[in-house]
Amino acid sequence: MPHIVFDKKNRELVTPSKYEDFSFDFVAKSYDFTNKPRKPEYKIAVKKDNKKFFLTLKQKGENSLLKVDKVTRISPVQIVKDAINSYAKVVDANIVFSNTQNFNQKIKPDEKYLKDIDFFINDFKTDKELQIEIGFGSGRHLLHQAKTNPHIQFIGLEIHTPSIEQLLKQIRIQNIENILVVSYDARLFMEFINSNKVGRIFVHFPVPWDKKPHRRIYSNAFINEALRVLKKDGTLELRTDSRKYFDYCTNLLTNLPKGKIVIDINKDLQISSKYEDRWKKQGKNIYDVTLYCDQEDKDIDLNYDFNFDEDIQFDNIIKNLPSKAIIEDDYFVHIEDIFIIENRTNSGLIQVTFGSFDRPLNKYILVEDKKAGYFQDLPLPSSANIKAHKKLKEILKDDRS
């Protein structure tokens, strides 16, 4: 990531101040609430147009290091590079080392096929039946399904960037209009899909995770979410070459209160992946287990208010915030760090990690004039994030306020 190293013989940054298109709103200094000695670290609040983020300033040997804060980093990276350079000019820094060019960027969402999770929360609407493939790999099965069923809207979930790039290329080459792609954890994605909208969910050849079963897609929570989003008679379809994974999933499905499952061995599909072809040549068995949904569910409400209602006495609460993680059955909260805003009373930042164990969220809570709010943007309204937010409100409550 872009950064500069400069010696300490420079002017101090005066806030608030502005240089060209960048505003430097405040500087916050690390506060030791864990009683572990460390060198001071600073968060510098930067704003350009409607984008807000932090730069991190810390000691590096006899010099200072300035880089983008990992939690709030934004794209394109050019904005970060320009912000770092603007800071250096404002303080008249004597630069020892700089690294501000030629950065590799991950694939970015576009307006047509590749979407981020916010799109599915705020903007996604369709009257078509949905079908979802989780971990589409090379995309051969997903492309075949979409071409065969043009009246259905398909959603492909994948976290492997080269696979996403390959699928997007084929979507454009084959002129397919009914696939949307999202890079997101499938175990959490379903919370943002309306109930009773999905006809089929495909989980083909997931990673077995024999040594880390907690990372598997299938769990009681995942199956329950799948049943909620599926239409009546919709299906959750597992296809795997792993007998251990098949046995594990079948055990989960046969312990549901009610339901219908169908099991097949070495069933032929109209399309298969190159890996499946290879496994069949090796004589490996292919197992299918299909769960049928037999009921309809109520819609969920994603409009949750992530505000902090009460006044927060920052100077009081930072003395008593828990340094150890608070862990519940289906969510957690961990105060990571605290920063005090310089030249302001009763104001600061609380860095916190919270929410789901599978997809933890790292955010800053900004407290100014006794009012608190999440810096940059609000958390996604998942059930784990909502529960964690309620716990945070309890933690930040000061009985002396």
KEZA-135456 format. One record per residue (C-alpha): x, y, z; residue number from 1; residue in three letters. Coordinates in steps of 0.1 Angstrom, whole numbers, plus 5000, padded with zeros to 4 digits. Last residue first. Layout:
((X Y Z) NUM ALA);
...
***
This chain:
((4764 5105 5325) 401 SER);
((4775 5087 5356) 400 ARG);
((4760 5054 5345) 399 ASP);
((4781 5055 5314) 398 ASP);
((4767 5036 5284) 397 LYS);
((4793 5026 5259) 396 LEU);
((4792 4989 5268) 395 ILE);
((4754 4988 5266) 394 GLU);
((4754 5005 5232) 393 LYS);
((4781 4981 5221) 392 LEU);
((4759 4951 5230) 391 LYS);
((4731 4965 5209) 390 LYS);
((4755 4969 5180) 389 HIS);
((4767 4933 5184) 388 ALA);
((4731 4920 5181) 387 LYS);
((4725 4941 5150) 386 ILE);
((4758 4930 5135) 385 ASN);
((4750 4893 5141) 384 ALA);
((4716 4896 5125) 383 SER);
((4730 4913 5095) 382 SER);
((4721 4950 5089) 381 PRO);
((4754 4960 5072) 380 LEU);
((4773 4984 5094) 379 PRO);
((4769 5021 5089) 378 LEU);
((4794 5042 5069) 377 ASP);
((4825 5063 5071) 376 GLN);
((4828 5066 5109) 375 PHE);
((4801 5049 5130) 374 TYR);
((4784 5073 5153) 373 GLY);
((4787 5088 5188) 372 ALA);
((4774 5121 5202) 371 LYS);
((4789 5134 5235) 370 LYS);
((4803 5165 5217) 369 ASP);
((4823 5142 5193) 368 GLU);
((4826 5104 5195) 367 VAL);
((4836 5085 5164) 366 LEU);
((4831 5048 5164) 365 ILE);
((4856 5031 5141) 364 TYR);
((4849 4999 5123) 363 LYS);
((4861 4963 5118) 362 ASN);
((4835 4938 5108) 361 LEU);
((4838 4901 5113) 360 PRO);
((4827 4877 5085) 359 ARG);
((4827 4842 5098) 358 ASP);
((4827 4850 5135) 357 PHE);
((4798 4874 5128) 356 SER);
((4795 4908 5144) 355 GLY);
((4823 4928 5159) 354 PHE);
((4857 4945 5157) 353 THR);
((4861 4978 5174) 352 VAL);
((4882 5009 5171) 351 GLN);
((4870 5037 5194) 350 ILE);
((4878 5072 5183) 349 LEU);
((4878 5104 5203) 348 GLY);
((4861 5134 5218) 347 SER);
((4855 5146 5254) 346 ASN);
((4874 5178 5249) 345 THR);
((4891 5187 5216) 344 ARG);
((4927 5199 5210) 343 ASN);
((4938 5163 5201) 342 GLU);
((4913 5136 5194) 341 ILE);
((4919 5107 5218) 340 ILE);
((4923 5073 5202) 339 PHE);
((4912 5039 5215) 338 ILE);
((4920 5004 5203) 337 ASP);
((4907 4969 5196) 336 GLU);
((4874 4968 5215) 335 ILE);
((4861 4933 5207) 334 HIS);
((4824 4924 5203) 333 VAL);
((4812 4889 5194) 332 PHE);
((4783 4872 5176) 331 TYR);
((4763 4839 5174) 330 ASP);
((4768 4821 5208) 329 ASP);
((4783 4851 5226) 328 GLU);
((4819 4863 5229) 327 ILE);
((4829 4896 5246) 326 ILE);
((4865 4902 5235) 325 ALA);
((4890 4913 5261) 324 LYS);
((4901 4949 5265) 323 SER);
((4868 4959 5282) 322 PRO);
((4861 4997 5283) 321 LEU);
((4865 5011 5318) 320 ASN);
((4888 5041 5315) 319 LYS);
((4875 5049 5280) 318 ILE);
((4840 5054 5294) 317 ILE);
((4847 5085 5314) 316 ASN);
((4865 5107 5289) 315 ASP);
((4840 5097 5262) 314 PHE);
((4809 5106 5281) 313 GLN);
((4784 5094 5256) 312 ILE);
((4750 5110 5252) 311 ASP);
((4723 5084 5246) 310 GLU);
((4708 5073 5212) 309 ASP);
((4737 5056 5195) 308 PHE);
((4724 5050 5160) 307 ASN);
((4724 5018 5140) 306 PHE);
((4687 5020 5131) 305 ASP);
((4677 4988 5113) 304 TYR);
((4659 4987 5080) 303 ASN);
((4667 4951 5069) 302 LEU);
((4633 4938 5078) 301 ASP);
((4628 4901 5071) 300 ILE);
((4600 4886 5050) 299 ASP);
((4579 4859 5066) 298 LYS);
((4585 4823 5056) 297 ASP);
((4569 4798 5032) 296 GLU);
((4569 4760 5036) 295 GLN);
((4581 4727 5021) 294 ASP);
((4616 4734 5010) 293 CYS);
((4633 4704 4993) 292 TYR);
((4668 4693 5003) 291 LEU);
((4689 4677 4976) 290 THR);
((4719 4654 4983) 289 VAL);
((4743 4645 4955) 288 ASP);
((4774 4624 4958) 287 TYR);
((4801 4618 4931) 286 ILE);
((4821 4586 4934) 285 ASN);
((4858 4586 4924) 284 LYS);
((4868 4563 4896) 283 GLY);
((4898 4584 4885) 282 GLN);
((4881 4592 4852) 281 LYS);
((4851 4604 4873) 280 LYS);
((4874 4627 4893) 279 TRP);
((4889 4643 4862) 278 ARG);
((4855 4650 4847) 277 ASP);
((4844 4665 4880) 276 GLU);
((4875 4687 4880) 275 TYR);
((4868 4699 4845) 274 LYS);
((4833 4709 4856) 273 SER);
((4801 4692 4845) 272 SER);
((4772 4700 4823) 271 ILE);
((4740 4681 4815) 270 GLN);
((4743 4663 4848) 269 LEU);
((4750 4626 4854) 268 ASP);
((4742 4612 4888) 267 LYS);
((4771 4593 4904) 266 ASN);
((4752 4587 4937) 265 ILE);
((4719 4603 4944) 264 ASP);
((4702 4613 4976) 263 ILE);
((4668 4630 4979) 262 VAL);
((4658 4650 5010) 261 ILE);
((4624 4660 5023) 260 LYS);
((4617 4681 5054) 259 GLY);
((4608 4681 5091) 258 LYS);
((4624 4689 5124) 257 PRO);
((4659 4689 5107) 256 LEU);
((4682 4661 5119) 255 ASN);
((4683 4644 5085) 254 THR);
((4697 4675 5069) 253 LEU);
((4726 4679 5094) 252 LEU);
((4736 4642 5091) 251 ASN);
((4734 4644 5053) 250 THR);
((4758 4674 5054) 249 CYS);
((4784 4656 5075) 248 TYR);
((4780 4623 5054) 247 ASP);
((4785 4642 5022) 246 PHE);
((4815 4661 5035) 245 TYR);
((4831 4629 5046) 244 LYS);
((4823 4612 5013) 243 ARG);
((4840 4640 4995) 242 SER);
((4832 4641 4957) 241 ASP);
((4805 4667 4963) 240 THR);
((4772 4679 4949) 239 ARG);
((4748 4697 4973) 238 LEU);
((4715 4711 4961) 237 GLU);
((4692 4733 4982) 236 LEU);
((4658 4731 4964) 235 THR);
((4626 4751 4960) 234 GLY);
((4593 4732 4966) 233 ASP);
((4580 4763 4984) 232 LYS);
((4603 4792 4975) 231 LYS);
((4637 4793 4990) 230 LEU);
((4649 4823 5010) 229 VAL);
((4638 4809 5044) 228 ARG);
((4650 4774 5037) 227 LEU);
((4684 4786 5028) 226 ALA);
((4686 4807 5060) 225 GLU);
((4678 4776 5080) 224 ASN);
((4704 4755 5061) 223 ILE);
((4731 4782 5067) 222 PHE);
((4723 4783 5105) 221 ALA);
((4724 4745 5108) 220 ASN);
((4757 4744 5090) 219 SER);
((4769 4739 5054) 218 TYR);
((4794 4763 5040) 217 ILE);
((4823 4748 5059) 216 ARG);
((4847 4769 5078) 215 ARG);
((4839 4754 5112) 214 HIS);
((4850 4721 5098) 213 PRO);
((4886 4731 5098) 212 LYS);
((4907 4699 5093) 211 LYS);
((4882 4683 5068) 210 ASP);
((4876 4716 5052) 209 TRP);
((4856 4700 5024) 208 PRO);
((4860 4728 4999) 207 VAL);
((4827 4730 4981) 206 PRO);
((4820 4707 4951) 205 PHE);
((4788 4722 4939) 204 HIS);
((4765 4742 4962) 203 VAL);
((4736 4751 4940) 202 PHE);
((4706 4770 4955) 201 ILE);
((4674 4766 4936) 200 ARG);
((4640 4785 4932) 199 GLY);
((4648 4816 4953) 198 VAL);
((4623 4843 4962) 197 LYS);
((4605 4829 4993) 196 ASN);
((4621 4853 5018) 195 SER);
((4640 4884 5005) 194 ASN);
((4678 4881 5001) 193 ILE);
((4700 4901 5025) 192 PHE);
((4705 4873 5051) 191 GLU);
((4715 4850 5023) 190 MET);
((4748 4867 5019) 189 PHE);
((4761 4857 5054) 188 LEU);
((4770 4820 5048) 187 ARG);
((4777 4829 5012) 186 ALA);
((4807 4850 5021) 185 ASP);
((4810 4877 4995) 184 TYR);
((4824 4884 4961) 183 SER);
((4792 4891 4941) 182 VAL);
((4782 4882 4905) 181 VAL);
((4749 4889 4887) 180 LEU);
((4739 4867 4859) 179 ILE);
((4709 4872 4836) 178 ASN);
((4723 4891 4806) 177 GLU);
((4746 4866 4789) 176 ILE);
((4764 4879 4758) 175 ASN);
((4786 4849 4754) 174 GLN);
((4818 4869 4753) 173 ILE);
((4805 4893 4780) 172 ARG);
((4795 4865 4804) 171 ILE);
((4827 4846 4796) 170 GLN);
((4849 4875 4807) 169 LYS);
((4829 4880 4838) 168 LEU);
((4833 4843 4846) 167 LEU);
((4871 4844 4842) 166 GLN);
((4874 4875 4863) 165 GLU);
((4854 4860 4891) 164 ILE);
((4874 4828 4890) 163 SER);
((4906 4848 4892) 162 PRO);
((4893 4867 4922) 161 THR);
((4884 4836 4943) 160 HIS);
((4856 4848 4967) 159 ILE);
((4827 4834 4947) 158 GLU);
((4789 4839 4947) 157 LEU);
((4769 4837 4915) 156 GLY);
((4734 4851 4913) 155 ILE);
((4711 4840 4886) 154 PHE);
((4679 4857 4874) 153 GLN);
((4656 4833 4857) 152 ILE);
((4638 4839 4823) 151 HIS);
((4670 4831 4804) 150 PRO);
((4670 4795 4817) 149 ASN);
((4693 4774 4794) 148 THR);
((4718 4802 4790) 147 LYS);
((4718 4810 4827) 146 ALA);
((4721 4773 4837) 145 GLN);
((4750 4767 4813) 144 HIS);
((4769 4798 4825) 143 LEU);
((4764 4787 4862) 142 LEU);
((4777 4752 4854) 141 HIS);
((4807 4763 4835) 140 ARG);
((4816 4791 4860) 139 GLY);
((4853 4781 4865) 138 SER);
((4847 4781 4903) 137 GLY);
((4810 4788 4910) 136 PHE);
((4814 4789 4948) 135 GLY);
((4778 4793 4957) 134 ILE);
((4753 4792 4929) 133 GLU);
((4720 4811 4934) 132 ILE);
((4687 4809 4916) 131 GLN);
((4662 4838 4917) 130 LEU);
((4627 4838 4902) 129 GLU);
((4621 4870 4883) 128 LYS);
((4602 4900 4897) 127 ASP);
((4635 4918 4905) 126 THR);
((4648 4944 4929) 125 LYS);
((4683 4949 4941) 124 PHE);
((4690 4985 4952) 123 ASP);
((4697 4988 4989) 122 ASN);
((4708 4955 5004) 121 ILE);
((4717 4937 4972) 120 PHE);
((4736 4967 4959) 119 PHE);
((4754 4971 4993) 118 ASP);
((4769 4936 4989) 117 ILE);
((4790 4947 4959) 116 ASP);
((4780 4940 4923) 115 LYS);
((4797 4925 4893) 114 LEU);
((4774 4923 4863) 113 TYR);
((4762 4957 4851) 112 LYS);
((4774 4987 4871) 111 GLU);
((4810 4975 4877) 110 ASP);
((4825 4961 4909) 109 PRO);
((4862 4963 4912) 108 LYS);
((4888 4935 4907) 107 ILE);
((4916 4938 4932) 106 LYS);
((4941 4965 4927) 105 GLN);
((4978 4962 4922) 104 ASN);
((4997 4994 4930) 103 PHE);
((5020 5010 4905) 102 ASN);
((5028 5043 4923) 101 GLN);
((5031 5059 4957) 100 THR);
((5060 5043 4975) 99 ASN);
((5081 5070 4991) 98 SER);
((5114 5070 5011) 97 PHE);
((5133 5097 5031) 96 VAL);
((5109 5125 5026) 95 ILE);
((5117 5158 5043) 94 ASN);
((5082 5168 5052) 93 ALA);
((5069 5204 5047) 92 ASP);
((5040 5198 5070) 91 VAL);
((5014 5207 5043) 90 VAL);
((5034 5192 5015) 89 LYS);
((5037 5158 5032) 88 ALA);
((5000 5158 5040) 87 TYR);
((4992 5165 5003) 86 SER);
((5014 5136 4993) 85 ASN);
((4996 5113 5016) 84 ILE);
((4962 5125 5004) 83 ALA);
((4973 5121 4967) 82 ASP);
((4983 5085 4972) 81 LYS);
((4951 5078 4990) 80 VAL);
((4930 5093 4962) 79 ILE);
((4951 5073 4936) 78 GLN);
((4942 5041 4954) 77 VAL);
((4907 5043 4939) 76 PRO);
((4894 5032 4963) 75 SER);
((4892 5035 5000) 74 ILE);
((4910 5026 5031) 73 ARG);
((4890 5029 5064) 72 THR);
((4901 4998 5083) 71 VAL);
((4936 4996 5069) 70 LYS);
((4946 5032 5077) 69 ASP);
((4966 5046 5048) 68 VAL);
((5003 5053 5054) 67 LYS);
((5026 5077 5070) 66 LEU);
((5058 5065 5086) 65 LEU);
((5080 5088 5108) 64 SER);
((5118 5086 5113) 63 ASN);
((5143 5075 5139) 62 GLU);
((5131 5039 5138) 61 GLY);
((5096 5040 5122) 60 LYS);
((5073 5060 5144) 59 GLN);
((5036 5062 5135) 58 LYS);
((5012 5081 5114) 57 LEU);
((4980 5064 5101) 56 THR);
((4958 5081 5075) 55 LEU);
((4921 5080 5080) 54 PHE);
((4892 5080 5056) 53 PHE);
((4863 5101 5043) 52 LYS);
((4850 5103 5008) 51 LYS);
((4822 5127 4999) 50 ASN);
((4845 5154 4983) 49 ASP);
((4879 5147 4998) 48 LYS);
((4881 5141 5035) 47 LYS);
((4910 5131 5058) 46 VAL);
((4910 5123 5095) 45 ALA);
((4946 5117 5107) 44 ILE);
((4949 5087 5131) 43 LYS);
((4980 5088 5153) 42 TYR);
((5002 5061 5169) 41 GLU);
((5022 5064 5201) 40 PRO);
((5049 5038 5208) 39 LYS);
((5038 5010 5231) 38 ARG);
((5036 5001 5267) 37 PRO);
((5008 4976 5276) 36 LYS);
((4983 4989 5301) 35 ASN);
((4954 4978 5279) 34 THR);
((4937 5013 5278) 33 PHE);
((4968 5030 5263) 32 ASP);
((4953 5059 5243) 31 TYR);
((4964 5064 5207) 30 SER);
((4964 5100 5194) 29 LYS);
((4937 5115 5172) 28 ALA);
((4943 5142 5146) 27 VAL);
((4915 5163 5132) 26 PHE);
((4898 5175 5100) 25 ASP);
((4924 5174 5073) 24 PHE);
((4906 5186 5042) 23 SER);
((4918 5175 5008) 22 PHE);
((4910 5191 4974) 21 ASP);
((4939 5216 4974) 20 GLU);
((4953 5216 5009) 19 TYR);
((4928 5222 5038) 18 LYS);
((4931 5227 5075) 17 SER);
((4913 5217 5107) 16 PRO);
((4936 5210 5121) 15 THR);
((4973 5222 5122) 14 VAL);
((4998 5195 5111) 13 LEU);
((5031 5200 5129) 12 GLU);
((5060 5213 5109) 11 ARG);
((5088 5190 5099) 10 ASN);
((5120 5177 5113) 9 LYS);
((5108 5142 5122) 8 LYS);
((5123 5125 5092) 7 ASP);
((5101 5111 5065) 6 PHE);
((5088 5077 5054) 5 VAL);
((5061 5076 5028) 4 ILE);
((5033 5052 5022) 3 HIS);
((5012 5036 4994) 2 PRO);
((5000 5000 5000) 1 MET);
***
